[in-house]
Amino acid sequence: MSVFTAKKLKEARNLAGMSQDEAANAMKISRRRLQTIEANESQVTSDEIVDFAKLYHVDVRELLLESYNEEEQERILSNRYGSLTKLYDQLFDRDKEDVIWVIKQRIEGRI
């Protein structure tokens, strides 16, 4: 593992608002093991990297690649939203109203 990956793992954990204890428990590893990973004193498996990415809700590439940039992620999201809007356009008007209602309820924290 690289110093970069160790640093990114710690940053991702902090951005996720997790303590080392919480992250270690979620990963089913000891707090000491997490400390050594974040300090680049211990190797981490590829499976663990994937699990950390899922836990912290980040792209694996963000943890591994110094050259990874947000533009690629934006492109992926743009493609997803493009697909979503195509599906939305195929709905009947009443179904569109229902979708909008659900989104508004979700934003307001009602569902």
Secondary structure, DSSP 8 states (H G I E B T S, - for coil): --HHHHHHHHHHHHHTT--HHHHHHHHTS-HHHHHHHHTT-S---HHHHHHHHHHHT--HHHHH-TT--HHHHHHHHHHHHHHHHHHHHTS-HHHHHHHHHHHHHHHTT--
